[in-house]
């Protein structure tokens, strides 16, 4: 993993620890007597499944899983919480399965329908504690019931749904430990943020593209799972494309940072100095190292020679990924699951592979900044 990649991973980890720990401290304000929140995550309205890890060593009876929030569908005018949707009377009193969770054998322990909060508990007699609990919006059920496409479903949904994990608070020591985690993680986040080259605001355009790509990826995967259960390669290529887009975004951030901080005149001087070292070196092993250094500096110079054009090219690559996601979704949605067009699928996979090749080339080009 590159230095930049390690820093990015460490930053995300620190932010996650800080968020979970802060949630645990704040959890005392929520009315779950004897329990303390140790984690919470938003459940996307795109059908993507999210997970929260369970505390290792905890007993099932020490944990509570909380689903709260409400979302609406503009297509049919109904509202939904984790358990109920509006009936013809307008009240949320009709049970539904538009929200799915696992383990699916959890039992409802308590609820507050007015606050749209439902508390689940794990079976006490279960064997090994699951590694995590998950939740997702059942987009496929919406597709079936409303007879519309997955993208129409996700575009019509709005609101919030949250998945939380709570643990029995047995002593005040846990609170002190949580507070310590908050302070340590917050300090680590602050240090890492100071090391970042560019303000987050200057990456807003990339963040918007990534957000749309993530949404289009979720739609495409929902369609594939619903129409083409055998299309493993197709879904695998889409996943690689989504992950590649995220990696390219990190490199774009590094590129923008270099464009704003590298002194190109000084870089030219460094290149001239390395060229002189190469001329004076006779040892083959040293020449190889110097040649590699020289190639890297020249590549950086060439990239920064026209930053606007190169940056536009990388952003276009992200836009092309988004359009490829759309095209794949449209193609799969038009196929019959039992009469799959093998020629069409080969063509779709070939287009994805070509896009992956172009993406890999862009990433490889920017690795010089690591």
C-alpha positions, 0 to 999 in steps of 0.5 A: 500500500502506498504512503498516501493509501496508508494515510487515507486508510488511517484517516478513515479508521480514525474518523470511524473510531471517533464517530463510534466513540462519540455515539457511545457517549451521546447514547446515554441521552437516548431512552434505552435504559441500561444500554449504551449506543456503540455504533450507528450508520445510515442505511442508504435508500439505494438498496446497498446493504450496510453493516455494523460490527458487534462487540467481540466477547459480548453476550447476545442478551447484552446487545440491542439492535435499533432501527429508526427513521422514516422514508417516503416514496414519491411514486406511490405517496406512501411513507415507511419506517422499518416495520410499517407503511401507510395504509389507505387511512394514511396511518403507518399501520400496515406491516411490510418487508421493504426493509430487510436485516440480518440476522433475520431471527432477531425478535422485536423487544420494544418499539415506539411507532410515533418515533419510528424506532424499533429495538431488536434483540438477538436470540439468547440461545444462539451459538456463536455471536455473528460478526455484524448486523446488517440492514438494507432497503429492499429495492427489488420488492419495490420494483416488483410491487410498483412495476418500475425500474430500480433507478426509478425506485431509488430516485423516488425514495427520500428520508432517513433510516438508521441502523444502530448497535447498543450494549448493556452499560455495566460500569462507569469504566466503559464511559471513561474508555469511550471518552478516551477513544474520542480524545485520541481519535479526534487528535489523530484525525486533526493531525492527519487532516493537517497533512492533507494537501487540499481543502475538502471543498476543492474536491467537491466536484469529484465527491459529487461524481463519486456519489453518483457513481455509487448510486448508479452502481447500486442500481446496476447491482440491484437490476443484475441480482433481480434479472441475471442471477448467473451474471457473476462476471458482469457484477464483478466487473462493475464492482472493480469499476466502482472501486477503481473510481474511488482509487482514481479520485484519491489520485486526483486529489494528490494531483491537485495537491501537487499542482498547487505545491510543486515548484516547477522551476525547482523540479526542472533543476532537480531533473538536470541534477539527476541527469548529471548524476546519471552521466557520471555513474558507471555502476549498473545498479546505481544507474538503474535507480537513477534512471527510475528516479529521473523517469519519475521526475520527468513524468511529474513534470509532463503531468504538471505542464498542462494541469487543466487539460490533464485534470479535465481528462481524469474527471472525464474518466470518472464521468465515463465510468458513470455513463458505463454504469448507466448503460449496463443497467439499461442493457440488463434491465432489457433482458429476460432472465430465462432468455439471456442474450449471450452475445449481448452479455459478451459485448457488455462485459467487453465494454466494461473491460475496456473501461477498466483498462482505460481506468487502470491506465489513468491510475498508473499514470498518476501513481507517480504522485504516491 
